[in-house]
C-alpha cells in the first residue's frame, strides 16, 4: 500500500513519534520535520541506552521520524506500508529504505547517523 506524501492519514500517524519528540524537547531540540533536526538528533547524548524499554520505542520513533523527514524533503519519496504492516520509504528511483531498522540501529549505537541517511536518499 502506498501512502501519499501529502501529510494526511497514515503519514500523520507515522510522524507522531511521541517519545522521540519528548526526549528531543527535553534537550532543547525541536523536531520540525526538516533536515537540520536530524543533525541535531545525531548530536544528542544517548541517555536512553540505559533504559531497555525506552530504547526499543525510541528506535522505532527515530526510524519513523527519519522516514517522515525523507518524505517531507526528498522529491518523489513516499511511505509504503507492506502487508505485514512494516513501513518503509520508497524513493523516486524505486529504492526502498527501511527507516525503522535504521532507527533501531541509531538508537542502539548511534550509527548510521540519521542526517547521513537523509543525504544519501537526497542523492538517490
C-alpha positions in Angstrom: 0.0 0.0 0.0 1.4 3.4 -1.0 0.8 6.4 1.2 0.5 9.8 -0.2 3.2 12.2 1.0 0.7 15.0 1.5 0.7 14.7 5.3 -2.7 13.1 5.7 -3.9 9.9 7.2 -1.3 7.2 8.0 1.5 9.6 7.1 0.4 11.8 10.0 0.2 8.9 12.3 3.7 7.7 11.4 5.0 11.2 12.1 3.8 11.4 15.7 7.0 9.8 17.3 5.9 11.0 20.8 8.7 9.6 22.9 11.4 10.9 20.5 9.7 14.3 20.3 9.5 14.4 24.2 13.2 13.4 24.6 14.3 15.8 22.0 12.3 18.7 23.5 13.9 17.9 26.9 17.2 18.5 25.3 16.1 21.7 23.5 15.8 20.1 20.1 12.7 21.0 18.0 11.6 18.2 15.6 10.2 20.2 12.7 10.4 17.5 10.0 13.3 19.2 8.4 16.9 18.3 7.6 18.5 20.2 10.5 16.5 18.4 13.1 18.2 15.1 12.1 21.6 16.6 12.6 20.5 17.9 16.0 19.3 14.4 16.9 22.6 12.9 15.9 24.3 15.2 18.4 22.1 14.2 21.4 23.7 12.4 24.4 22.2 8.9 24.2 20.9 8.7 27.8 18.1 6.3 26.6 20.6 3.4 26.1 20.4 2.8 29.9 16.7 2.1 29.6 15.9 -1.1 27.6 12.2 -0.3 27.5 12.7 3.2 26.1 15.4 2.0 23.8 13.0 -0.1 21.6 10.3 2.6 21.4 12.9 5.3 20.8 14.5 3.3 18.0 11.1 2.9 16.4 10.3 6.6 16.8 13.7 7.6 15.3 13.0 5.4 12.3 9.6 6.8 11.8 10.9 10.4 12.2 13.7 9.7 9.7 11.1 8.5 7.2 8.9 11.5 7.9 11.8 13.9 7.1 12.8 12.0 4.0 9.2 12.0 2.7 8.9 15.8 3.5 12.2 16.8 2.0 13.2 14.4 -0.8 11.2 14.9 -4.0 9.3 11.7 -5.0 9.8 9.9 -1.7 6.7 8.3 -0.2 5.7 5.9 2.6 5.0 2.4 1.6 3.2 0.1 4.0 3.8 -3.7 3.4 1.1 -6.2 4.0 2.8 -7.2 7.3 2.4 -3.6 8.4 6.1 -2.7 8.1 6.5 0.9 6.9 9.3 1.8 4.5 10.1 4.8 2.4 10.2 4.4 -1.3 12.4 6.9 -3.2 11.6 8.1 -6.8 14.3 5.8 -8.0 12.4 2.8 -6.6 14.9 2.1 -3.9 13.3 1.4 -0.5 14.7 2.5 2.9 13.7 0.5 6.0 13.9 3.6 8.2 12.6 1.8 11.3 15.5 -0.7 11.1 17.9 2.2 10.7 16.3 4.0 13.7 16.8 1.0 15.9 20.4 0.8 14.9 20.9 4.5 15.5 19.2 4.3 19.0 21.4 1.3 19.9 24.8 2.5 18.7 24.5 6.0 17.1 25.2 4.6 13.7 24.3 5.3 11.0 23.8 9.0 11.5 20.2 9.9 10.6 21.4 13.0 8.8 23.7 10.9 6.6 20.8 8.6 5.6 18.8 11.7 4.5 21.8 13.0 2.5 22.1 9.6 0.7 18.4 9.5 0.0 18.5 13.0 -1.5 21.3 11.9 -3.8 19.5 8.8 -5.0 
